[in-house]
Amino acid sequence: MNESNNNLLDSTDDVATRVHINTTYGNNNLREWVPNHLNLKKDEKVLDLGCGNGLHIRDVANIIKGENCCFAVDYDKDMISQSLKLSSNSSPKINFFTMSMDDIGTSNTFSNNSFDLIYSVYAFYYTKNEINLLNSLKTKLKSDGRISIIGPHSDNNKDWWTFLFQFIKIDDNYCKYTNTEFMKNVENYAKINFKEIEITEFVNKISIPSIDVFRQYWQSNVYYDSEYDSEFEYYAKKHFDEFDNFQYSKKAALITMKKPSSYFL
């Protein structure tokens, strides 16, 4: 994750709670979906941006196999600590760095023209400026390299937002992270700056079975405010008095841009 607004950073526990709920009560598994759609090849050199606790890069490394091929960055020191701990027995070894993704362009940590794949799963929107970052990432790719960005798409979380807006107004800074316009900016950039682009949709339909789980989800979000707990309880009870569950859909797009156009000028 990125430090562009420290108030928006998730805690390790909160991220884990949301992932657990979305996986346990959903009909699609993002962890399984991601490596199957990155078109990974053995011995490719890969960089994970906003790696969190290293969940996805460990799966990627298991497919790539090659030594000194897997790299990952996250601004959050706690996340990197978790990554190092959870990946201590990973083979091949994964190289983790505590770093803002926005600093990649000015850092000497990664050489130009060195990566086959740079990807980011639900983290790229933490950048201060997606266009500047994409320009920096493009210089780090090999001539036939690719960038894959996974983020909110279509009417992502529509029913959840409809529920929340009954009693709370969410600051625009928070809404940026579920605003599909962000991914549209990424898509437009890809069309202009890369020779090939592919877009694949991920949908996870989630059915929360009880107020207790629903409350856990509410409290694990970065915009959670205890001042609204009583309003949440009122509307949650009202909903579950009428329905057996609460349903919402997590929708994401995987935008893969291939072969930077600058190599073909």
C-alpha positions as CSV (number, residue, x, y, z in Angstrom):
1,M,0.0,0.0,0.0
2,N,1.0,3.6,-0.4
3,E,1.4,6.5,2.0
4,S,-0.4,9.0,-0.1
5,N,-2.9,9.5,2.8
6,N,-1.9,7.7,6.0
7,N,-5.5,7.9,7.3
8,L,-6.5,5.6,4.5
9,L,-4.1,2.8,5.2
10,D,-5.5,-0.5,6.3
11,S,-4.3,-2.4,9.2
12,T,-3.0,-6.0,8.7
13,D,-5.9,-7.4,10.8
14,D,-8.6,-5.4,8.9
15,V,-7.3,-6.5,5.5
16,A,-7.3,-10.1,6.8
17,T,-10.8,-9.8,8.1
18,R,-12.2,-8.5,4.8
19,V,-10.4,-11.1,2.8
20,H,-11.6,-13.9,5.1
21,I,-15.2,-12.7,4.8
22,N,-15.1,-12.3,1.1
23,T,-13.5,-15.7,0.6
24,T,-15.6,-17.6,3.1
25,Y,-19.0,-16.3,2.0
26,G,-18.2,-15.6,-1.6
27,N,-18.6,-17.9,-4.7
28,N,-15.3,-17.0,-6.3
29,N,-11.7,-17.0,-4.9
30,L,-9.5,-14.1,-5.9
31,R,-6.4,-15.9,-4.7
32,E,-7.0,-18.8,-7.0
33,W,-8.1,-16.5,-9.8
34,V,-5.1,-14.1,-9.9
35,P,-2.3,-16.5,-10.8
36,N,-4.5,-18.3,-13.3
37,H,-5.0,-15.0,-15.2
38,L,-1.5,-13.5,-15.1
39,N,-0.2,-15.8,-17.9
40,L,2.9,-16.7,-15.9
41,K,5.8,-18.5,-17.4
42,K,8.7,-20.3,-15.7
43,D,11.7,-18.1,-14.8
44,E,10.0,-14.8,-15.6
45,K,11.1,-11.8,-13.5
46,V,8.1,-10.4,-11.6
47,L,7.4,-7.4,-9.4
48,D,4.3,-7.2,-7.1
49,L,3.2,-3.7,-6.2
50,G,1.4,-3.3,-2.8
51,C,2.1,-6.9,-1.9
52,G,0.4,-6.8,1.5
53,N,1.3,-9.9,3.4
54,G,2.7,-11.6,0.3
55,L,-0.2,-13.8,-0.4
56,H,-0.2,-13.4,-4.2
57,I,3.5,-13.3,-4.7
58,R,4.0,-16.6,-2.9
59,D,1.5,-18.2,-5.3
60,V,3.2,-16.6,-8.2
61,A,6.7,-17.7,-7.1
62,N,5.4,-21.3,-6.8
63,I,4.6,-21.2,-10.5
64,I,7.6,-19.3,-11.8
65,K,10.1,-21.4,-9.8
66,G,13.2,-19.4,-10.9
67,E,15.7,-18.1,-8.3
68,N,16.0,-14.3,-7.9
69,C,12.9,-13.8,-10.1
70,C,10.2,-12.6,-7.6
71,F,10.2,-9.2,-6.0
72,A,7.5,-7.4,-4.0
73,V,7.1,-3.9,-2.4
74,D,4.7,-2.4,0.1
75,Y,4.9,0.9,2.0
76,D,3.5,-0.7,5.2
77,K,6.4,-2.0,7.4
78,D,3.9,-4.3,9.3
79,M,2.8,-5.8,6.0
80,I,6.4,-6.5,5.0
81,S,7.1,-8.0,8.4
82,Q,4.2,-10.3,7.8
83,S,5.4,-11.1,4.3
84,L,8.9,-12.0,5.5
85,K,7.5,-14.2,8.3
86,L,4.9,-16.0,6.1
87,S,7.4,-16.4,3.2
88,S,10.4,-17.6,5.3
89,N,10.2,-21.1,3.9
90,S,9.2,-20.2,0.4
91,S,11.1,-21.7,-2.5
92,P,12.2,-19.9,-4.6
93,K,13.1,-17.0,-2.3
94,I,11.0,-13.9,-2.6
95,N,12.7,-10.5,-2.3
96,F,10.6,-8.0,-0.2
97,F,11.2,-4.2,0.1
98,T,9.6,-1.6,2.3
99,M,9.0,1.1,-0.3
100,S,6.3,3.3,-1.7
101,M,5.3,2.3,-5.2
102,D,5.6,6.0,-6.2
103,D,9.3,5.9,-5.5
104,I,10.1,3.1,-7.9
105,G,10.9,5.6,-10.7
106,T,13.5,7.5,-8.7
107,S,14.9,4.5,-6.8
108,N,17.9,2.5,-7.9
109,T,16.5,-0.6,-6.4
110,F,15.2,-1.9,-9.7
111,S,17.0,-1.6,-13.1
112,N,15.3,-0.4,-16.2
113,N,14.3,-3.0,-18.8
114,S,14.4,-5.8,-16.3
115,F,10.9,-7.2,-15.6
116,D,8.7,-9.5,-17.6
117,L,5.7,-8.7,-15.5
118,I,4.7,-6.0,-13.0
119,Y,1.4,-6.5,-11.4
120,S,-0.8,-5.1,-8.6
121,V,-3.8,-6.6,-6.9
122,Y,-6.2,-4.1,-5.2
123,A,-3.4,-1.8,-4.3
124,F,-2.5,0.3,-7.3
125,Y,-5.2,2.9,-6.4
126,Y,-3.1,3.9,-3.4
127,T,-0.7,5.7,-5.8
128,K,-0.5,9.5,-5.6
129,N,-0.6,9.7,-9.4
130,E,-1.4,6.7,-11.5
131,I,-0.1,8.2,-14.8
132,N,3.3,9.1,-13.4
133,L,3.6,5.7,-11.8
134,L,2.7,3.9,-15.0
135,N,5.3,5.9,-16.9
136,S,7.9,4.9,-14.3
137,L,6.8,1.2,-14.5
138,K,7.0,1.2,-18.2
139,T,10.8,2.0,-18.0
140,K,11.2,-1.1,-15.8
141,L,9.8,-3.5,-18.4
142,K,11.6,-5.6,-20.9
143,S,10.6,-4.8,-24.5
144,D,8.0,-7.6,-24.5
145,G,7.0,-7.1,-20.9
146,R,3.6,-6.5,-19.5
147,I,1.8,-4.7,-16.6
148,S,-1.3,-6.2,-15.0
149,I,-3.5,-4.0,-12.7
150,I,-6.4,-5.5,-10.8
151,G,-8.9,-3.1,-9.3
152,P,-12.6,-2.2,-8.8
153,H,-14.8,-2.4,-11.9
154,S,-18.4,-1.9,-13.0
155,D,-20.9,-1.6,-10.1
156,N,-18.5,-3.0,-7.6
157,N,-19.9,-3.1,-4.0
158,K,-23.1,-1.4,-5.2
159,D,-25.4,-3.0,-2.6
160,W,-22.9,-2.4,0.2
161,W,-22.7,1.3,-0.7
162,T,-26.4,1.6,-0.9
163,F,-26.7,0.2,2.6
164,L,-24.1,2.6,4.0
165,F,-25.5,5.7,2.4
166,Q,-28.6,5.3,4.4
167,F,-26.7,6.7,7.4
168,I,-23.2,7.9,6.5
169,K,-21.6,10.1,3.9
170,I,-18.2,8.6,2.8
171,D,-15.4,11.0,2.1
172,D,-14.4,11.2,-1.6
173,N,-10.8,10.1,-0.6
174,Y,-12.2,6.8,0.5
175,C,-14.5,6.3,-2.4
176,K,-11.6,6.7,-4.8
177,Y,-10.6,3.1,-3.9
178,T,-13.9,1.7,-5.2
179,N,-14.4,4.2,-7.9
180,T,-14.3,2.5,-11.3
181,E,-13.2,5.8,-13.0
182,F,-9.7,5.0,-11.6
183,M,-9.5,1.8,-13.6
184,K,-10.8,3.7,-16.6
185,N,-7.8,6.0,-16.4
186,V,-5.6,2.9,-16.3
187,E,-7.4,1.5,-19.3
188,N,-7.0,4.7,-21.3
189,Y,-3.3,4.9,-20.5
190,A,-2.8,1.3,-21.7
191,K,-4.5,2.0,-25.0
192,I,-2.2,4.9,-25.7
193,N,1.1,3.6,-24.4
194,F,1.0,-0.2,-25.1
195,K,0.8,-2.2,-28.3
196,E,-1.7,-4.8,-26.8
197,I,-4.3,-4.6,-24.1
198,E,-6.5,-7.3,-22.5
199,I,-9.3,-6.8,-20.0
200,T,-10.7,-9.7,-17.9
201,E,-13.5,-9.4,-15.3
202,F,-13.6,-11.0,-11.9
203,V,-16.9,-11.3,-10.0
204,N,-17.3,-12.6,-6.4
205,K,-20.9,-12.8,-5.2
206,I,-20.9,-12.6,-1.4
207,S,-23.7,-13.6,0.9
208,I,-23.2,-12.6,4.5
209,P,-25.3,-14.9,6.8
210,S,-25.7,-12.9,10.0
211,I,-25.5,-9.5,11.7
212,D,-22.4,-10.5,13.6
213,V,-20.4,-11.2,10.3
214,F,-22.0,-8.1,8.8
215,R,-20.7,-6.0,11.7
216,Q,-17.2,-7.5,11.4
217,Y,-17.2,-6.4,7.8
218,W,-18.3,-2.8,8.7
219,Q,-15.7,-2.5,11.4
220,S,-12.9,-3.8,9.2
221,N,-13.2,-1.1,6.5
222,V,-10.9,1.9,6.5
223,Y,-13.8,4.4,6.6
224,Y,-15.3,2.7,9.7
225,D,-16.4,5.3,12.3
226,S,-17.7,4.1,15.7
227,E,-19.9,7.2,15.9
228,Y,-22.2,5.5,13.4
229,D,-22.4,2.1,15.2
230,S,-25.9,2.7,16.4
231,E,-27.2,3.7,13.0
232,F,-25.4,0.6,11.5
233,E,-27.1,-1.6,14.1
234,Y,-30.5,-0.1,13.3
235,Y,-30.3,-0.6,9.6
236,A,-28.6,-4.0,9.8
237,K,-31.3,-5.3,12.1
238,K,-34.0,-3.9,9.8
239,H,-32.4,-5.7,6.9
240,F,-31.9,-9.1,8.6
241,D,-35.5,-9.0,10.0
242,E,-36.6,-9.1,6.4
243,F,-33.9,-11.2,4.7
244,D,-31.8,-14.2,5.6
245,N,-28.6,-12.7,4.4
246,F,-26.9,-9.6,3.0
247,Q,-25.6,-9.9,-0.6
248,Y,-23.1,-7.7,-2.5
249,S,-20.7,-8.3,-5.3
250,K,-17.0,-7.6,-5.5
251,K,-16.3,-6.8,-9.1
252,A,-12.8,-6.2,-10.5
253,A,-11.1,-5.8,-13.9
254,L,-7.7,-7.2,-14.7
255,I,-6.2,-4.8,-17.2
256,T,-3.0,-6.3,-18.8
257,M,-1.0,-4.0,-21.1
258,K,1.7,-5.7,-23.2
259,K,4.7,-4.4,-25.2
260,P,5.3,-0.8,-24.4
261,S,4.7,1.3,-27.5
262,S,7.9,3.3,-26.9
263,Y,9.9,0.3,-28.1
264,F,8.2,0.5,-31.5
265,L,8.7,4.2,-32.2
